[in-house]
Amino acid sequence: MESIISTSHSLLSFSNEILINHIFSCDNLTITDLFHLMLSCSQLHDIIVDSNQLWMCKFSQRWPLVHKRIQDRHNVDWRNWVSLRLRVIQEVKDTVMSMSSECYPLGKLVNPLHDVEKWIELGHPISTFVEDELCEWVWNEEMSNQLTLTHYSNVVLFKLRIGMLRKNLLNIIMEEPNSQNAFFEGAKLISNWFYFTSDREVNLTALLDVEICLQTIAETVKRVLLQSRDSQSTEDILKAIDQVLFVEMGLRAYNATDSIKWNHPCASIHNVLETFVGYPAILCVIYMEVAARLGVACEPIYVDSLSSPEELFLRCRVESDVFFVGVCGDAGFIDPARVNPTLMDRPGVTSQVLFRHMLYDVIFYDESRLYQTNSSEDLSALRMAVRLACILCPLETRKILYAELCLKDEQEVDDAHQLLLSAGIGYDNPVMANCLSTLSTQNAEIGAAKVPRHRLPSIEFTVGLVMNCNCRHNEGYLRRDLCVIVSWDESFRVVSLKKWGMWWEPITHGFNLKQPYYHVIFFEPDDPLDASNHLYVPQEALELWSAYHEYHDYQSPHNPGLFIYFKCFDGHRYVPNDEHAAHFPEDDAVALSLIDG
């Protein structure tokens, strides 16, 4: 205590300016150190508390990415924000740490996550702080071997991000549907929706690149104008934009002859500015933004056409002159003499209508691709597109379609249930009844997993062990695959097949059904959610993999299914998390004896 007092008196020999700008602002003096100094001396307390600049400095040192996103920094009470950010650390920790007990063994939410709903409702800066903290949990190198915590950090982050995007879309598009800002900000939010990633730097960079790219295009148009003539009429500006966007850059509309794989990228403005192929709605937004930076306002309109149900155009009014620009097919400035007079007073469309039309096409192509592949990845892509459509076009039919897609693989059923409730859909509706039944079944599975399972002497292996699985195929040959044991049964059980969605090697391969059977997960599946990556195999098909010391130095598995059951890899085996260990209470001791032996 005497040393602290002595230090405090020594510091007071310096001027406030030196203390704030040089000593207390040093990187190696943490926020915790500042609080300790405040408690050590009343004079230092007053100096530190009163310096908003010092607290901003400490905030930027500790949370640089959040600080970078704040625009009006001089009107922020930085000491209060530091306190809020520190409180968020504990709140996020409590939420993530509790997720496993609430979601095991499903690894997904069954009930609404009220903490996330609260954070979204509170808005900025709380929601921003929570997002940043979750990203730290996901990307922190110290967390890289904490499989369960990393998994649930991603689950919470996904819920938060989707909720924030939904709220921001509604605020921007619904409150100011005709504003220039609604079109541009709406396009960026939709881009984030389709390209969700837990890497916050990737998200920030992508949006920043859009701003830089559009400004660069506007500067290029200015140079074209200067080279061509001295006058810069509205018609000249529009033709110069045409030259840069549609001729030099080759920007064009996505059409039916393009690959279906381009579907979501072509609805994302940051990707369209890289590939120069996009939905007409996104081309409209790009054109409008470039024109606005050159002082020209445009508005989108839809026009009935003989060749297609509707075509999208941009209209620009300047006093008594009206100009049109096409973005579908032969894009570019349209000769006024060719314009139908009935188009002059045709009403412009709102941002909500513009993006809603685009989503109709996105969903159509997603459905076509899912019909071709029937893959879980494409089902997830369609589900995300339909969920976005439910925001921009909250029709009951869309919400029911979203719920049906959720029920297909039992993902996001809790969200579908809440969405149907918000639409006033009753439990007499079969889709709503299926949602309720699925959630009830999932809750029952969570409850059943809390009952311990005790070993029999016939069970040789344990959960978490890395094994060689000798898989026999119909052709008669063997394949050895590296896998991890997730659970076991005393003998073959049909109910396990229904629970895990696995396939098992048929009786014709000569396996005895009365021996122990194991649920195993492959290390590196092509599609981690595909049921064929989960095997239900007999004990005689497994053998202990002996090269434990080599595996830890090699790489971690790419199958997220492991994260639900195991908290880390200790160099020899996958260590069950608390919930999995409680479900198989005797496996830990047996696993250690097998490894030591």
C-alpha positions in Angstrom: 0.0 0.0 0.0 2.9 2.4 0.9 4.5 1.7 -2.5 1.2 2.6 -4.3 0.9 5.9 -2.3 4.6 6.7 -3.0 4.0 6.1 -6.8 0.9 8.3 -6.7 2.9 11.2 -5.1 5.7 10.7 -7.7 3.2 10.9 -10.5 1.7 14.1 -9.1 5.0 15.9 -9.7 4.2 15.9 -13.4 1.8 18.2 -15.1 -1.6 17.0 -16.1 -0.7 17.3 -19.8 2.3 15.0 -19.4 0.3 12.5 -17.3 -2.5 12.3 -19.8 -0.6 12.6 -23.1 2.5 10.6 -22.3 2.4 8.5 -19.2 -1.2 7.3 -18.9 -1.6 7.0 -22.7 1.2 4.4 -23.0 0.2 1.1 -24.5 1.6 -0.9 -21.6 -0.7 0.9 -19.1 -3.9 -1.1 -19.2 -7.5 0.0 -18.4 -7.2 -2.1 -15.2 -4.1 -0.1 -14.2 -6.0 3.1 -14.7 -8.7 2.0 -12.3 -6.1 1.0 -9.7 -4.5 4.5 -10.0 -7.9 6.1 -9.6 -8.3 4.2 -6.3 -4.9 5.1 -5.0 -5.3 8.8 -4.9 -8.2 11.3 -5.1 -6.1 13.8 -7.2 -5.2 11.1 -9.7 -8.8 10.0 -9.7 -10.0 13.4 -10.7 -7.3 13.8 -13.4 -8.2 10.4 -15.0 -11.9 10.7 -14.7 -12.1 14.1 -16.3 -10.0 13.2 -19.3 -12.2 12.0 -22.1 -9.2 12.0 -24.4 -7.4 9.5 -22.2 -10.4 7.2 -22.1 -10.7 7.4 -25.9 -7.0 6.5 -26.2 -7.5 3.4 -23.9 -10.6 2.3 -25.8 -8.8 2.5 -29.1 -5.8 0.5 -27.8 -8.0 -2.2 -26.3 -10.7 -2.4 -29.0 -9.2 -0.8 -32.2 -11.8 -2.3 -34.7 -14.7 -0.9 -32.8 -13.0 2.5 -32.4 -12.4 2.6 -36.2 -16.1 2.2 -36.9 -17.2 5.1 -34.7 -17.5 8.3 -36.7 -18.5 11.1 -34.3 -15.8 10.3 -31.7 -15.8 13.8 -30.1 -19.4 13.4 -28.8 -18.8 10.1 -27.0 -18.5 9.8 -23.2 -15.5 7.4 -23.5 -15.2 6.5 -19.8 -18.8 5.4 -19.9 -18.2 3.4 -23.1 -15.2 1.7 -21.5 -17.4 0.7 -18.6 -20.1 -0.6 -20.9 -17.6 -2.6 -23.0 -16.2 -4.2 -19.8 -19.7 -5.2 -18.7 -20.3 -6.7 -22.1 -17.3 -9.0 -21.7 -18.9 -10.6 -18.7 -22.4 -10.8 -20.2 -21.1 -12.5 -23.4 -19.0 -14.9 -21.3 -22.0 -15.9 -19.2 -24.2 -16.4 -22.4 -21.6 -18.5 -24.3 -20.6 -20.6 -21.3 -24.3 -21.5 -20.7 -25.0 -22.5 -24.3 -23.7 -26.1 -24.2 -25.9 -27.1 -21.3 -28.9 -25.6 -23.0 -28.2 -27.1 -26.5 -26.4 -30.4 -25.9 -26.5 -32.9 -27.7 -28.1 -31.0 -30.7 -25.6 -28.1 -30.8 -28.2 -25.7 -31.9 -30.8 -23.4 -30.3 -34.2 -24.9 -29.6 -35.6 -21.9 -27.6 -35.3 -18.2 -28.2 -32.0 -16.7 -27.0 -33.3 -13.8 -24.9 -29.8 -12.2 -24.3 -29.4 -11.7 -28.0 -32.9 -10.2 -28.3 -32.0 -7.8 -25.5 -28.7 -6.8 -27.1 -30.4 -6.2 -30.5 -33.1 -4.1 -28.8 -30.6 -2.0 -26.9 -28.9 -1.2 -30.2 -25.6 0.7 -30.6 -23.2 0.8 -28.8 -24.2 -2.3 -26.8 -24.9 -4.5 -29.9 -21.7 -3.3 -31.5 -19.7 -4.2 -28.3 -21.3 -7.6 -28.1 -20.5 -8.4 -31.8 -16.9 -7.3 -31.2 -16.6 -9.5 -28.1 -18.0 -12.5 -29.8 -15.6 -12.1 -32.7 -12.8 -12.0 -30.2 -14.0 -15.3 -28.8 -14.1 -16.8 -32.3 -10.8 -15.5 -33.6 -8.7 -15.4 -30.4 -5.7 -17.7 -30.8 -6.1 -18.7 -27.1 -9.5 -20.1 -28.0 -8.4 -22.0 -31.1 -8.4 -25.3 -29.2 -11.6 -24.6 -27.2 -13.9 -26.4 -29.7 -17.2 -26.1 -27.8 -16.8 -22.5 -26.8 -15.8 -21.5 -30.3 -18.8 -23.4 -31.7 -21.3 -21.6 -29.5 -19.6 -18.2 -29.9 -20.3 -18.7 -33.6 -23.9 -19.7 -32.9 -24.6 -16.6 -30.8 -22.7 -14.4 -33.3 -24.8 -15.7 -36.2 -28.1 -15.0 -34.2 -26.8 -11.5 -33.3 -25.7 -10.6 -36.8 -28.9 -11.8 -38.5 -31.0 -10.0 -35.9 -29.0 -6.8 -36.3 -29.3 -7.0 -40.1 -33.0 -7.6 -39.9 -33.5 -4.6 -37.6 -31.3 -2.3 -39.8 -33.1 -3.4 -43.0 -36.5 -2.6 -41.5 -35.3 0.8 -40.1 -33.7 1.9 -43.4 -36.0 0.5 -46.0 -39.3 0.8 -44.2 -38.7 4.3 -42.7 -37.2 5.9 -45.8 -38.1 3.7 -48.8 -37.6 6.3 -51.5 -34.3 7.9 -50.2 -31.0 7.4 -52.0 -29.6 6.2 -48.7 -32.2 3.4 -48.5 -31.2 2.0 -51.8 -27.4 2.1 -51.1 -27.5 1.0 -47.4 -30.1 -1.6 -48.2 -27.8 -3.1 -50.9 -24.9 -3.2 -48.5 -27.1 -4.9 -45.8 -28.3 -7.5 -48.3 -24.7 -8.1 -49.3 -23.8 -8.8 -45.7 -26.8 -11.1 -45.3 -25.7 -13.3 -48.2 -22.1 -13.2 -47.2 -22.3 -13.6 -43.4 -18.9 -14.3 -41.9 -17.6 -14.2 -38.4 -14.5 -12.5 -39.6 -15.3 -8.8 -38.7 -12.3 -7.5 -40.6 -13.5 -9.2 -43.8 -17.0 -7.6 -43.3 -15.6 -4.1 -42.6 -13.1 -4.3 -45.5 -15.8 -5.5 -48.0 -18.1 -2.5 -47.1 -15.2 -0.1 -47.2 -14.1 -1.5 -50.6 -17.6 -0.7 -52.0 -17.3 2.9 -51.0 -13.8 3.2 -52.4 -14.8 1.5 -55.6 -17.8 3.7 -56.3 -15.8 6.8 -55.6 -13.1 5.6 -58.0 -15.7 5.0 -60.7 -17.1 8.5 -60.2 -13.6 10.0 -60.5 -13.1 8.0 -63.8 -16.4 9.4 -65.1 -15.2 12.9 -64.4 -12.0 12.3 -66.3 -14.1 11.0 -69.3 -16.2 14.2 -69.2 -13.2 16.4 -69.1 -11.6 14.6 -72.1 -14.7 14.8 -74.2 -16.0 18.3 -73.9 -16.2 21.4 -71.7 -19.9 21.2 -71.1 -21.3 18.8 -68.5 -25.0 18.5 -69.2 -27.1 15.8 -67.5 -27.2 13.9 -70.7 -23.4 14.1 -71.0 -23.0 12.8 -67.5 -25.3 9.9 -68.0 -23.6 8.9 -71.3 -20.2 9.1 -69.6 -21.4 6.8 -66.8 -22.6 4.4 -69.5 -19.2 4.5 -71.1 -17.4 3.6 -67.8 -19.9 1.1 -66.3 -21.2 -0.8 -69.3 -18.3 -0.4 -71.8 -15.0 -0.1 -70.0 -16.0 -2.2 -66.9 -18.3 -4.5 -68.8 -21.0 -4.4 -66.1 -24.0 -6.5 -67.1 -27.1 -8.1 -65.8 -27.2 -11.7 -64.5 -29.4 -13.9 -66.7 -30.6 -17.4 -67.1 -27.6 -18.5 -69.1 -25.2 -17.8 -66.3 -24.2 -20.4 -63.7 -26.7 -20.8 -60.9 -23.7 -20.8 -58.5 -23.5 -17.0 -59.2 -27.0 -16.5 -57.7 -26.1 -15.0 -54.3 -22.9 -13.3 -55.5 -24.9 -11.4 -58.1 -27.2 -10.1 -55.4 -24.3 -8.8 -53.3 -23.0 -5.3 -54.3 -19.5 -5.9 -53.1 -19.2 -9.0 -55.2 -20.8 -7.4 -58.3 -18.2 -4.6 -58.2 -15.5 -7.4 -58.4 -17.1 -9.6 -61.1 -19.2 -7.0 -63.0 -22.2 -9.3 -63.2 -25.2 -8.7 -61.0 -29.0 -8.6 -60.7 -30.5 -5.5 -62.4 -31.5 -4.2 -59.0 -27.9 -4.1 -57.9 -26.8 -2.5 -61.2 -29.4 0.2 -60.5 -28.0 0.9 -57.1 -24.5 1.1 -58.5 -25.6 3.5 -61.3 -27.6 5.6 -58.9 -24.7 6.0 -56.5 -22.2 6.9 -59.2 -24.7 9.4 -60.6 -25.4 10.9 -57.2 -21.7 11.5 -56.6 -21.8 13.5 -59.8 -24.8 15.6 -58.7 -27.5 13.6 -60.7 -30.5 12.0 -59.1 -32.0 8.9 -60.6 -35.0 6.7 -59.6 -35.8 3.1 -60.7 -39.0 2.2 -62.5 -40.4 -1.1 -63.7 -42.0 -1.3 -67.2 -44.1 -4.0 -68.7 -42.5 -5.6 -71.7 -43.4 -8.1 -74.4 -40.1 -9.9 -74.0 -40.3 -10.3 -70.2 -42.9 -9.7 -67.5 -41.1 -6.5 -66.3 -37.9 -4.6 -67.2 -36.0 -2.3 -64.9 -35.0 1.2 -66.0 -33.6 4.4 -64.3 -35.3 7.7 -64.8 -33.6 11.1 -64.4 -35.7 14.3 -64.3 -33.9 17.6 -64.8 -36.4 20.5 -65.0 -38.4 19.8 -68.2 -36.1 17.1 -69.4 -36.5 13.4 -68.6 -33.9 10.8 -69.4 -34.0 7.0 -69.2 -31.3 4.4 -68.7 -31.7 0.7 -69.2 -30.0 -1.9 -67.0 -31.4 -5.1 -68.5 -30.3 -6.5 -71.8 -28.8 -3.7 -73.9 -27.9 -1.5 -70.9 -27.2 2.2 -71.3 -28.7 5.6 -72.1 -31.9 5.5 -74.2 -32.4 8.0 -77.0 -35.3 10.3 -75.8 -37.0 9.9 -79.2 -37.4 6.2 -78.6 -39.0 6.6 -75.2 -42.7 5.8 -74.9 -44.5 9.0 -73.5 -46.5 6.8 -71.1 -43.2 6.2 -69.1 -42.8 9.9 -68.2 -45.2 9.8 -65.3 -44.9 6.1 -64.4 -44.4 6.0 -60.6 -40.9 5.2 -59.3 -40.4 2.1 -57.1 -39.3 2.1 -53.5 -36.1 0.3 -52.3 -38.4 -2.3 -50.7 -40.1 -3.1 -54.0 -36.8 -3.1 -55.9 -35.1 -5.6 -53.6 -38.3 -7.7 -53.3 -38.3 -8.2 -57.0 -34.7 -9.2 -56.9 -35.4 -11.7 -54.1 -38.1 -13.4 -56.2 -35.5 -14.3 -58.8 -32.9 -15.2 -56.1 -35.3 -17.7 -54.6 -36.3 -19.1 -58.0 -32.7 -19.9 -58.8 -32.0 -21.3 -55.3 -35.0 -23.6 -55.7 -33.7 -24.8 -59.1 -30.2 -25.5 -57.7 -31.6 -27.3 -54.6 -33.7 -29.5 -57.0 -30.5 -30.4 -58.9 -28.2 -31.1 -55.9 -30.5 -31.7 -52.8 -27.5 -30.7 -50.7 -27.6 -29.3 -47.2 -25.5 -26.3 -48.3 -28.0 -25.3 -51.0 -30.9 -25.9 -48.7 -29.3 -23.5 -46.2 -28.8 -20.9 -49.0 -32.5 -21.1 -50.0 -33.5 -20.8 -46.4 -31.5 -17.6 -46.0 -32.9 -16.1 -49.1 -36.5 -16.9 -48.1 -35.8 -15.5 -44.5 -34.7 -12.2 -46.1 -37.8 -12.2 -48.3 -39.9 -12.5 -45.1 -38.4 -9.2 -43.9 -39.0 -7.3 -47.2 -42.3 -9.0 -48.0 -43.9 -10.3 -44.9 -46.5 -12.5 -46.6 -47.9 -15.5 -44.7 -47.0 -17.8 -47.6 -43.3 -16.8 -47.4 -43.2 -17.4 -43.7 -44.8 -20.8 -44.1 -42.3 -21.6 -46.9 -39.4 -20.6 -44.6 -40.8 -22.8 -41.8 -41.0 -25.8 -44.2 -37.4 -25.3 -45.2 -36.4 -25.2 -41.6 -38.2 -28.4 -40.9 -36.4 -30.2 -43.8 -33.2 -30.5 -41.8 -34.5 -29.3 -38.4 -32.3 -26.1 -38.5 -33.6 -22.7 -37.2 -36.9 -24.3 -36.2 -37.0 -22.0 -33.2 -36.8 -18.9 -35.5 -39.5 -20.4 -37.8 -41.8 -21.0 -34.8 -41.4 -17.4 -33.6 -41.9 -16.0 -37.2 -45.2 -18.0 -37.5 -46.3 -16.8 -34.1 -45.7 -13.2 -35.2 -47.8 -13.7 -38.2 -50.7 -14.9 -36.1 -50.6 -18.4 -37.5 -52.4 -20.8 -35.1 -51.4 -24.4 -34.1 -54.2 -25.7 -36.3 -51.9 -25.0 -39.2 -50.0 -28.2 -40.1 -46.6 -26.4 -40.5 -47.0 -24.6 -37.2 -48.0 -28.0 -35.6 -44.9 -29.6 -37.1 -42.7 -26.8 -35.8 -44.1 -27.3 -32.3 -43.7 -31.1 -32.5 -40.1 -30.8 -33.7 -39.2 -28.4 -30.9 -40.8 -30.6 -28.3 -38.8 -33.6 -29.6 -35.6 -31.6 -29.6 -36.2 -30.5 -26.0 -36.9 -34.1 -25.0 -33.5 -35.1 -26.6 -31.8 -32.4 -24.6 -33.5 -33.7 -21.4 -32.6 -37.3 -22.2 -29.0 -36.5 -22.7 -28.7 -35.4 -19.1 -29.2 -39.0 -18.0 -25.9 -40.9 -17.5 -25.1 -43.9 -19.6 -23.1 -46.6 -17.8 -20.7 -49.0 -19.6 -20.9 -52.7 -19.9 -17.7 -54.9 -19.9 -18.3 -55.7 -23.6 -17.8 -52.1 -24.6 -14.1 -51.8 -25.5 -13.7 -48.2 -26.7 -14.8 -44.7 -25.4 -16.0 -41.4 -26.7 -13.3 -39.1 -27.9 -10.9 -41.8 -29.1 -9.4 -41.4 -32.6 -10.0 -44.6 -34.5 -9.4 -46.3 -37.8 -12.7 -47.3 -39.3 -12.6 -50.2 -41.7 -15.6 -49.5 -44.0 -16.7 -52.3 -46.3 -18.4 -51.4 -49.5 -20.9 -53.2 -51.7 -18.0 -53.8 -54.1 -16.3 -55.8 -51.4 -13.2 -53.7 -50.7 -12.1 -52.1 -47.5 -11.5 -48.4 -46.9 -9.7 -47.2 -43.7 -11.0 -43.8 -42.6 -9.9 -41.7 -39.6 -12.8 -41.0 -37.3 -13.8 -40.0 -33.7 -16.2 -41.9 -31.5 -19.1 -39.8 -30.5 -21.3 -42.3 -28.6 -21.9 -46.0 -28.2 -24.6 -48.6 -27.8 -24.4 -52.0 -26.0 -25.7 -53.5 -29.3 -27.3 -52.5 -32.5 -30.3 -50.1 -32.0 -32.6 -48.9 -34.7 -33.4 -45.9 -32.7 -29.8 -44.7 -33.0 -30.2 -44.7 -36.7 -33.3 -42.4 -36.5 -31.6 -40.2 -33.9 -28.3 -39.6 -35.8 -29.5 -40.1 -39.3 -26.7 -42.5 -40.0 -26.3 -45.5 -42.3 -24.8 -48.8 -41.1 -23.1 -51.6 -42.9 -25.7 -54.3 -43.8 -26.0 -57.7 -42.2 -24.8 -59.3 -45.5 -21.3 -58.0 -44.6 -21.3 -60.5 -41.8 -21.5 -58.2 -38.7 -23.1 -59.5 -35.5 -25.9 -57.1 -34.3 -25.4 -58.1 -30.7 -22.0 -56.6 -30.3 -21.4 -52.9 -29.3 -22.1 -50.3 -32.0 -20.5 -46.9 -32.2 -21.6 -43.5 -33.7 -18.4 -42.1 -35.3 -17.7 -38.9 -37.3 -15.2 -38.7 -40.1 -12.4 -36.1 -39.7 -12.6 -34.4 -43.1 -16.0 -34.8 -44.8 -16.9 -33.0 -48.0 -20.2 -31.9 -46.5 -20.1 -32.0 -42.6 -23.9 -31.9 -42.4 -24.3 -34.8 -44.8 -25.6 -37.9 -43.0 -23.2 -40.2 -44.9 -20.3 -38.6 -42.9 -21.8 -40.2 -39.8 -21.4 -43.9 -39.5 -23.0 -46.4 -37.2 -20.4 -49.1 -37.1 -19.8 -52.4 -35.1 -17.0 -52.7 -32.7 -15.1 -55.2 -34.8 -14.8 -52.5 -37.6 -12.8 -50.2 -35.4 -9.2 -50.2 -34.3 -7.4 -47.8 -32.0 -5.3 -45.3 -34.0 -1.8 -45.5 -32.4 -0.2 -42.3 -33.9 -1.7 -39.9 -31.4 1.5 -37.8 -31.1 1.5 -37.2 -34.9 -2.1 -36.0 -35.1 -1.8 -33.0 -32.8 1.0 -31.6 -34.8 -0.8 -32.2 -38.1 -4.2 -30.4 -38.2 -7.6 -30.1 -36.5 -10.6 -31.8 -38.1 -12.9 -29.8 -40.3 -16.1 -31.4 -39.0 -18.0 -28.9 -36.8 -20.1 -31.8 -35.4 -17.2 -32.6 -33.1 -17.5 -29.2 -31.4 -20.8 -30.1 -29.9 -19.3 -33.0 -27.9 -15.7 -32.2 -27.3 -14.0 -29.1 -25.7 -10.5 -29.7 -27.0 -7.9 -32.2 -28.3 -5.2 -32.9 -25.7 -2.6 -34.5 -28.0 -4.0 -38.0 -27.6 -7.8 -37.9 -27.7 -10.8 -35.5 -27.9 -11.7 -34.5 -24.4 -15.5 -34.5 -23.8 -17.0 -31.2 -22.7 -18.8 -31.1 -19.4 -22.2 -32.2 -20.8 -20.8 -35.1 -22.9 -18.6 -36.3 -19.9 -21.7 -36.3 -17.7 -23.6 -38.4 -20.3 -20.7 -40.9 -20.4 -19.3 -40.6 -16.9 -17.1 -43.7 -16.9 -15.5 -43.2 -20.3 -12.8 -40.8 -19.1 -11.0 -43.3 -16.9 -11.2 -46.1 -19.5 -9.9 -43.8 -22.3 -6.8 -42.8 -20.2 -6.1 -46.5 -19.4 -6.3 -47.4 -23.1 -3.9 -44.5 -24.0 -1.4 -45.3 -21.3 -1.6 -49.0 -22.2 
